[in-house]
Amino acid sequence: MLLEVRDLSVNYGHIEAIRDISFDVPEGSVVTLIGANGAGKSTTLKTISGLRKVRTGSIVYDGQDLAKVSADRRVQMGISQAPEGRGIFPGMTVRENLEMGAYVRRNRSAAALAPDFERVLTLFPRLAERIKQPAGNLSGGEQQMVAIGRALMAQPRLLLLDEPSMGLAPKLIQQIFRIIEEINAQGTTVLLVEQNAAQALRRAHLAYLLETGEIVRSGTGSELAGDPAVRAAYLGGDV
Amino acid sequence: MSETTTTRPAARMSWASSLRSSLGSRLRRTPRWAQFLLMVALALFCYLLPLLEPPVISTPGTDFGAVLFTVSIYVLVAVGLNIVVGYAGLLDLGYVGFYAIGAYTVGVLTSHHATWPWLLSLPAALVVTMISGVLLGWPTLRVRGDYLAIVTLGFGEIVRLTLINSEWLGDARGISSIPAPPSLPLFEIPHLDWSTGVPLVDFSDTTTFIEFGVTDPVPFYWLALTLVILVLLADKRIKNSRVGRSWEATREDEDAAELMGVPTFRFKLLAFALGAFVGGIAGSMFATRQTFINPESFTLLISILFLSAVVLGGQGNRWGAVIGAIVVAYLPERFRGFEQWRVLVFGIALMLLAIYRPQGLLPPRRTVRAQRMEEESQALEVGEADPDAELATAGPVARNPVDDAPVPPDEERSPRG
């Protein structure tokens, strides 16, 4: 198991954001956490990447407890997150954003990063056209591409994606999900947080449903997609 | 894209920014050695300025050398504060605290409680200010934004109140007879005299190279200018390094920076320590030149003046900070005749600047660039739609064009979620 989350509780101020959740992310898989806005999905991701403090419970990555590991160390260990919304550096160009993604790499010479640029720009050809533009001037979809591409530049073993489809047009959502599959096929384990349950479940090997901070359903993507309760609440009845 | 070349956005830019961008790009295009020579010439001119006393620039009411010294102290402060505010994006309203600590350390060590030689007290003062920067930053840099401004504001006031109330530090009377740096009188240099309209070499008005006396501020100015140049060189190196990029990332999006593996807290602390260090240099120089200091010189108003120098000049650009400092320190001295009106004119100037040039007189290149891109995209929206815009390259798997919705402003960012 690449990532094991056990009985994790996290507070947001005095509010309990997530309560005693446990889930697994097997190496090489796509795992998704679905649920409504406010269910605690983003908090879970932020806690895994070290932006939020664990109250109780444990996060074990590759056999190592992350409790005392700082956020920047976790990136070095291979956990890389594309933050939600516009979590890019708006004043930096697309190239500089991608370079920031390689921040923890030991060798950051142009030659060492060339294959990674190549990979990201093949996944997102659109970014090649925008490479010299400040990322803040890109459209929402392009910014999402920058965020994902930037996370890939760290050569992660575990890629955390926070709402990659947020605010995007339906066609672009399809495209982003296809690219996520592609990234996974290239060998990166993906933990995906999504409100767009239909798309996420179709592509996930394992899926967990979060409701007000607790995991209420789990199973394979297709199992959850077939679950009547999930269909009623998250997939708009019939899909 | 067709041939419908509409007015370039450049045409709509204000004269100042277009002047800057053309000057800037021309400067970047000149070869390295020419840039270097230009800088050397500029530095040389600055060194000679108090001797030349050029008529328009020189200050009629006050000693020009003294004004230049004050200006260079402000430049030091602004460049130091720019590291904190401009590079790392930390709003520091109590910067005067570090300035005071630098000044007082020199005072205490050379005169008030010990008789250290000046040359030894300077590095000691810098170590003390740096430590005070770390001590202030350690607990406070964990809070963000407005809270940090309030905490630093408090810090500045605490330093001042401590100085007033501590007998050990000379309370309200302060510290006097701070010694001058060691002199090495070699030769005399005459000033120019412009009183007849043509420059004449005035052998009755000379400066000794190099003697730090009470009467002649010019050697102090030379020392301060040397420090300014050293600090600017160091600043350039740091800004262009990995440290500079880490600050930039932290300033733009702290969470995202953390997710890239930037240890943001450590870099913010470093910015605080380096900022304090430079503030300490300025404070020590101030104390040395004054020979006496008291808490009066370290009020909140000074902190605000320091900050306005950085904001006025353009946060994040070292030359902006330099120009801002010159404006804040020099103009009031140049127009001393209007003393009563100084503050009013300064206030109006700040307001006008806030309205017409909110990014400062000389903003960093990337701010200008981002702004230009925005103007360009606005121009495209107003004009016919750019065929490129709707295009959309498909990914490796998808080949069909994709339309891309712009992000709704401030998409719900719920705390949980």
Boltz contact constraints between the chains, C-beta under 6 A:
constraints:
  - contact:
      token1: [A, 12]
      token2: [B, 415]
      max_distance: 6.0
  - contact:
      token1: [A, 12]
      token2: [B, 416]
      max_distance: 6.0
  - contact:
      token1: [A, 17]
      token2: [B, 416]
      max_distance: 6.0
  - contact:
      token1: [A, 37]
      token2: [B, 417]
      max_distance: 6.0
  - contact:
      token1: [A, 38]
      token2: [B, 414]
      max_distance: 6.0
  - contact:
      token1: [A, 38]
      token2: [B, 416]
      max_distance: 6.0
  - contact:
      token1: [A, 38]
      token2: [B, 417]
      max_distance: 6.0
  - contact:
      token1: [A, 40]
      token2: [B, 416]
      max_distance: 6.0
  - contact:
      token1: [A, 41]
      token2: [B, 417]
      max_distance: 6.0
  - contact:
      token1: [A, 42]
      token2: [B, 417]
      max_distance: 6.0
  - contact:
      token1: [A, 43]
      token2: [B, 416]
      max_distance: 6.0
  - contact:
      token1: [A, 49]
      token2: [B, 259]
      max_distance: 6.0
  - contact:
      token1: [A, 51]
      token2: [B, 255]
      max_distance: 6.0
  - contact:
      token1: [A, 71]
      token2: [B, 258]
      max_distance: 6.0
  - contact:
      token1: [A, 72]
      token2: [B, 261]
      max_distance: 6.0
  - contact:
      token1: [A, 72]
      token2: [B, 263]
      max_distance: 6.0
  - contact:
      token1: [A, 75]
      token2: [B, 261]
      max_distance: 6.0
  - contact:
      token1: [A, 81]
      token2: [B, 259]
      max_distance: 6.0
  - contact:
      token1: [A, 83]
      token2: [B, 256]
      max_distance: 6.0
  - contact:
      token1: [A, 83]
      token2: [B, 259]
      max_distance: 6.0
  - contact:
      token1: [A, 85]
      token2: [B, 411]
      max_distance: 6.0
  - contact:
      token1: [A, 87]
      token2: [B, 256]
      max_distance: 6.0
  - contact:
      token1: [A, 89]
      token2: [B, 249]
      max_distance: 6.0
  - contact:
      token1: [A, 89]
      token2: [B, 252]
      max_distance: 6.0
  - contact:
      token1: [A, 89]
      token2: [B, 253]
      max_distance: 6.0
  - contact:
      token1: [A, 91]
      token2: [B, 252]
      max_distance: 6.0
  - contact:
      token1: [A, 91]
      token2: [B, 366]
      max_distance: 6.0
  - contact:
      token1: [A, 91]
      token2: [B, 370]
      max_distance: 6.0
  - contact:
      token1: [A, 100]
      token2: [B, 249]
      max_distance: 6.0
  - contact:
      token1: [A, 100]
      token2: [B, 260]
      max_distance: 6.0
  - contact:
      token1: [A, 103]
      token2: [B, 260]
      max_distance: 6.0
  - contact:
      token1: [A, 103]
      token2: [B, 261]
      max_distance: 6.0
  - contact:
      token1: [A, 104]
      token2: [B, 261]
      max_distance: 6.0
  - contact:
      token1: [A, 125]
      token2: [B, 393]
      max_distance: 6.0
  - contact:
      token1: [A, 126]
      token2: [B, 393]
      max_distance: 6.0
  - contact:
      token1: [A, 134]
      token2: [B, 370]
      max_distance: 6.0
  - contact:
      token1: [A, 134]
      token2: [B, 373]
      max_distance: 6.0
  - contact:
      token1: [A, 137]
      token2: [B, 373]
      max_distance: 6.0
  - contact:
      token1: [A, 139]
      token2: [B, 404]
      max_distance: 6.0
  - contact:
      token1: [A, 139]
      token2: [B, 406]
      max_distance: 6.0
  - contact:
      token1: [A, 140]
      token2: [B, 406]
      max_distance: 6.0
  - contact:
      token1: [A, 140]
      token2: [B, 407]
      max_distance: 6.0
  - contact:
      token1: [A, 141]
      token2: [B, 404]
      max_distance: 6.0
  - contact:
      token1: [A, 167]
      token2: [B, 407]
      max_distance: 6.0
  - contact:
      token1: [A, 167]
      token2: [B, 408]
      max_distance: 6.0
  - contact:
      token1: [A, 167]
      token2: [B, 411]
      max_distance: 6.0
  - contact:
      token1: [A, 169]
      token2: [B, 403]
      max_distance: 6.0
  - contact:
      token1: [A, 169]
      token2: [B, 405]
      max_distance: 6.0
  - contact:
      token1: [A, 171]
      token2: [B, 402]
      max_distance: 6.0
  - contact:
      token1: [A, 172]
      token2: [B, 402]
      max_distance: 6.0
  - contact:
      token1: [A, 172]
      token2: [B, 404]
      max_distance: 6.0
  - contact:
      token1: [A, 175]
      token2: [B, 395]
      max_distance: 6.0
  - contact:
      token1: [A, 175]
      token2: [B, 398]
      max_distance: 6.0
  - contact:
      token1: [A, 175]
      token2: [B, 402]
      max_distance: 6.0
  - contact:
      token1: [A, 178]
      token2: [B, 397]
      max_distance: 6.0
  - contact:
      token1: [A, 178]
      token2: [B, 398]
      max_distance: 6.0
  - contact:
      token1: [A, 179]
      token2: [B, 395]
      max_distance: 6.0
